[in-house]
Amino acid sequence: MEFGTWHHISTNRISSKLRSPAARARRLVQVTSFVVDSGLGFLFFLFIIGRISRSSLGFAGFWCVTQFTVPP
């Protein structure tokens, strides 16, 4: 009985934390850092740059980024 009540309270507390914008931002940062750590972040970044690089300026930015971030 006690465990069930405590579990219910903790679940409510967690869900209320997730509703706040700060917690949502923190969660987004956690997910983003996880994606970057797993190596998918760079592919995602390339995809975004590719979408931007319709213009020559975007392509120049893409070239600079690849020169500085990709190890030779």
SULHUCOR-V241703 format. One record per backbone hydrogen bond with DSSP energy under -1.0 kcal/mol. CO is the residue of the C=O (numbers start at 1). NH is the residue of the N-H. Records with the same first field share a line. If there is no record, write none. Layout:
CO: NH ; NH
//
This chain:
1: 5
2: 6
3: 7
4: 8
5: 9
6: 10
7: 11
8: 12
9: 13
10: 14
11: 15
12: 16
13: 17
14: 18
15: 19
20: 24
21: 25
22: 26
23: 27
24: 28
25: 29
26: 30
27: 31
28: 32
29: 33
30: 34
31: 35
32: 36
33: 37
34: 38
35: 40 ; 41
36: 39
40: 44
41: 45
42: 46
43: 47
44: 48
45: 49
46: 50
47: 51
48: 52
49: 53
52: 55
55: 59
56: 60
57: 61
58: 62
59: 63
60: 64
61: 65
62: 66
63: 67
64: 68
65: 69
66: 70
//
